[in-house]
Structures are given as structure tokens and as C-alpha cells.
């Protein structure tokens, strides 16, 4: 299952926001979903699928993360509608935002044309010209990271 909206998740004293499009483990319990996900937490408080992932899947909002990266499992509960079965359903809004904002002045390139690291450089150079907000930049980068070409 995939998150169709950002979700606040917890691990003890750590609280994090997990981004749209993140793949999670879920279990239906009555009228709620119990959601679990293990993340690598970087020294900067970013959440990743693993210690070798390029693109963050969320970030720690509160709690002490220390000086060394580590794995931690976060949990949350959610109502129906937050989880979808496939990635394309989860990122529909981000897909529209990308093609609207990045296809205005030129053709919007296929996200799998470049790696996430390359897209980050491109987006950095284009954000001032395009006039996108910080929120739009974050969502577009998340979208591109999810669909980017993987390193060979």
C-alpha cells in the first residue's frame, strides 16, 4: 500500500512526517488501518527506505536523533482513504503539479530520464525561473525521486 497524503508517524519520542507515495505495511483493524514502516534515519533527520537510498521519504519533526544514522520502525493509525494500492494512484496530484508547472515554458521531461540526484540539480537551477513555491519544489522533487532512473 502507498500513502496518498503525508502522514505523521511515531517511534517512541520520535515524531516524523512521511511523504506521499511512500510504500508502507498496513493492517486493517476495525475501522482503522495500522501502518508500520522501517526507515533509515540520517544524521540530519531525514527518513530513507535504506541507508543507501538517494531520495528521502520523510523527516523527523521532533525527538532526539543523535549523531549516528540508524534504523527505526514508525507506526501510525489512519482512516480509510489515506492508503491506495498502487503508486500511480498515490501520486496523481504530484503528477499534475509536475506537468503543469514544469511544462509551461518547455516540454516536461519524463521523470525516468534522469537520476534523483540529477533531477535535484535541474530543479535547483529552474526554481527561480519558474517561480515555484518551496512547497511545490518539495512535492515536485518527491515526485521526480519516486519515478527517477535508478543508478546503474
ABEGO torsion letter per residue (X at the ends): XBBABBBBBBBEABBBBBBBGBBBBBBBBEABBBBBBBBBBBAAGBBBABAABABBAEBBABEBAEABBBBBBBBBBBBBGABBABAAAAAAAAAAAAAAAAAAABBBBBAAABBAAAAAAAAAAAAAAAGBBAAAAAAAAAAAAAABBBBX
